């Protein structure tokens, strides 16, 4: 996304939660948690795990520019990041980096951590919207407006009831997102999903990693069974749809010839050619974002069909889309 349009499409806590910096922090968080989990099981020395944790907590000492430059040749950023971490901790402790894992284990788990943080930010926005809708519903419970069906005037209703409908949708979107986030799983299966490189402790290491990161555990890896991503995509798309419906109502009710509502904000929404206009820019921005969501959801659902034990391209397409 170009910074020129970030004010419309990439603002607030959710955008920060999925920034490049957040991605690196999440990848490093997974590597540090994996090293600590391996140390608890006696797979690596505690001193080595501590060294990995310190390196992950101080990314300024890592050459992240080189990681970015080498990611294209590696197909993802994990291999160069692992090399950078191994170089940072030194030869003695390098074996504590990336214990038994494959790149997808680290990337998928980091993606889940990012999603958890982003949904927390989205939830805060939904709470604010719900509270605003509740205030409107209470304040205008007796204020008549015209109900419209199929874009035609129908019968009288109240603006309070309309706002209560918004509230129900927003609360429903929050509930669905919370249910999905609560079940987001750790990813850990090793190169081919067999845990072969975990010295016979793969299941215990996966369990420990899940506990360390506060994620759900799984009986088998979900390398090519992308239900967690599909569930998350559906919940996010539904939330965007709910917000888009509210925004569309506001746009229609703010039309000059209807004039039932207006957005606050003083001079916000001015026109470059018609100074008398005050466009509902908040609703317009929300609707623009909501319009993009179905295509993004479709991309993630389309990426569910993945071959064998590691997808060639479908998995990769998920990262920027989500």
N, C-alpha and C positions, 0 to 999 in steps of 0.2 A: 504494500500500500504506500502511495506517495504521501509524504508529509503534508503536501498541499491540501489533501482531502482528509487528513486525520481528524479534523474537527467534526466531520460528519460521520466517518466510518470507523475510527479507531481512537476513541476517547475513553477516559475513565479507568477504573481499576482493572477491568478485564483486559484492556489493551496492554497495560503494564505487566499483567500476569503472564502474558504470552510473548513478551518482547524477546529479542535475541539474548539480552542479559539474563532474563528469567530462564530461558532455555539452558544456558550454560550453567546457571546455578542448580537447576534441576538435575542435569546430567552429573554434575559433581556431587550433588547430594546422594544420588543413587550409588555412585562409586564409593563414596565414603561409608555409606550404610552397609554396602556389600562387604567392604574390608572389615568393618567392626563385627558384622555377623559371622564372618569367617573366623575371626579371632576368638569369638565366644565359643565356637565349636572346635577350637584347637587346630584349625586348618592353616593358620598363619600366626606368627608371633604377634602378641599384643602391641609390642613396640613398632612393628611394621604397620599395623592397622592405624596406630596413632599418627605415624608419619603420613600415611595416605590421607587421613582426616585433616591434618594440618594443611597439607597441600591443597585439598579441596576447599578449605575454608579461606584460602588466600589466593584466589584466582589471578590476582595481579602479578604473581610470580610465574604464571604459566603464559606461554606464547600463544594466546588465543587467536591472534591474527594468522599465525601459521596453521592452526587447527582449521580455521575457516578456509584458508587457501587450499589445504590438502583434502578437505571434505569432498570436493567434487570428484577427485580421483579415487577416493575410497568408497564413494556411493552414499556415505553418511558421515557425520562428524565424529562418531565414536572412536574409530581406529586412530586417527591423529590425536584425539584427546587422551586416549590411553597411553600413547607414546609420550605425550607431553607430561602426563602424570608420572609415568615410570622414570622419565628423566629428572623430574623434580624431586622424587624421593630417593633416587640413587639405586645402584645395582643391588645393594643389600636388601632393600625393602620392596623392590619392583614386583616380586611375586605376589604381593598383597594387593596389587591393582587388578581389578577385573576378574576376580577369582571364579573360574568355571563358567563365565558368562559369555554370551555372544552380543554383538552390537544391538540386535533387536531387543534383547532383554533390557539393556540400559535405556535405549530410546523409548520403548513402550512404557517402561516404568516412569521415566521422566515425563512423558506425555501425560500420563495419568496424574502425576503430581501437579503439573501445570494446569490440567483441567480442574483439579480440585480447588486450586487457588483462584482460577478464573471464575468458576461457578460461585465461589464465596463472594467475589466482587459483584457478579451478576445478581446474586441473591440480595445483597445490600441495596442495589438499585431497584430490584423488584419490591423489596420491603418499603422503600421510600414511595414508590408508585402506589403500592397497596394502601399505605397510610393516607396518601393524598386522595385516592379514590374513596376511602372510608369517610374522610372529612367531607368530601363533596356529597356523598350519599346522605350523610346525616344533615348537612346544611340545606340541602335542596330536596328533601323527601316530599315536600308538598308543592314544589314548583313545576307547573305544567309545561311540557313541551310536546311537540307533535311526534308520535311514533311514525316511522316510515318503513314500509315493507316493499321490497322490490323497487326501491328508490321512489316510491310514491307515498304521499301522505295517507296515513291509515286512521288511527284513533289517538286520542290524547294519552300520554303517559306522564311520568315525572322524570325530571333530570336526575333526581336521587336514585330512581330505579335503574336508570341507564348507568350511572356511576357504580351502583351495586353490582351490575353485570360485569363491568370492568374489573371490580375488586375480586369477584369470583374467579375470573379467568387468570388474573395475576397470581392469586393464591394457589390455584391449581397448577400453574406453571412452576411455582416455587416447590410445591410438594413433589412433582414429578422429577425435577432436577435433584432434589435432596435424596430421593429414593435411588436414583441412578448413581450419584456420587458415593453413596454409602456402600455400594457393591463394586466399586472400581477395584480391579485386582492388580496385584504385583505380577510382573512377567519375569520368569526365570526358568530356562530350560536348557541353556547351553547351545552349542553349535547346531545340533539337529533335533533338539527337544528331548534328548535322552539323558541329560544330566551326566554325560559320560566323563566330563572333565572335573567333576566335583568330588573325586576321591571317595565315592560311596556315600557321601553326606549330602547329596543334592537336595533331597526332600527336606531335610532338616535345615539346610542353608536357605532354601526358598521360604520355609516357614519363618525363620529368623529374620529374613529380609522384609517380609510382609509385616511382621510385628514392629520392626525398627522404623518402618515408614508409615505405619498406621493404615495399611491397605488390606483389602480382602485377600485371602489365599485361594489358590486354585489347585485342583487335583492334578491337572496336566497343563502344560503351556498352551497359550492361546495365540501362538505365532500366526496361524492362518485361520483361526476361528475368531472373527472380529466382532462378535456380539457386543463386547463392552464399548467399542467405538460406535457401533451402530445405535446402541441404546442411548449413548450420550448425544450423538448427532440428532436423534429423534427428539429428545427432550429439549435440546437447545433450539432446534427448529420450531418446536411447538411454542416455546417461550417467545421466540421472535414473532411467530404468528399472532399470539395473544397481544403483544405490544403493538404490532402492526394494525390490528383491528381497532384498538383504542386510538391510535394515531389517525386512522382513516376517519373515524367518527369525529375527531376534533377538526380535521381538515374540512369535512363536509359541513359541520355545524358552524364553522368560522367563516363560511362564505358570506360575502357582503349582503346578499339578498336574504340570507337566513339569519345571520348575526345572533345566534344563540349562545355562543361562547367566544372567548378570545384568549390568547396566550398573554401572560404577563411579560415583563422584561423591558419595559420602557421603549427604547429606540430599536430593540432587536426586531429583525424581520423587515427592515426597510428595503425599498426597491431602488435600484440604480437609476431607473427611468421614470418612476412614478412615486414621488415623495409622499403622496397621501396614503400609500398602501402600508399595511403591517402584515406580512406573511407569517403563517404559523410555522416558523422554521423548526421548532423542536419536534413537532409532529411530522413535518416533512422529513427531517433527518431520521427519525425513528422508522418511518415508513420506508425510506430508501434502504436502510439496513435490513429491514424485514423482507423486502423484495428480493434481496440477494440470498437469503437463507435457504429457500427450497432448492436452489441449484447446488449449493454447498452440501446440503444433506444428501442430495441425489448422488453427488460425487462419492461421498463416504459410503453410501449403500452400494453403489456400483463397484466400489473397491473391495467389497466383502468376498467376492469370488476370487480366491487366492490358491495358487498351485502348491501342492505337496507341503513341504515343511518350511519354505520361505518364499515369499512372493517376490517376483521380479517386476517391480514398478507399482503394483497396486498398493502395497504397503507404503511405499515412499510417497504416494500421492496424498496420503492422509495428513501428513505433517502440517503443510501450510493451510490445508482446507479446514481442518478442525480449529 
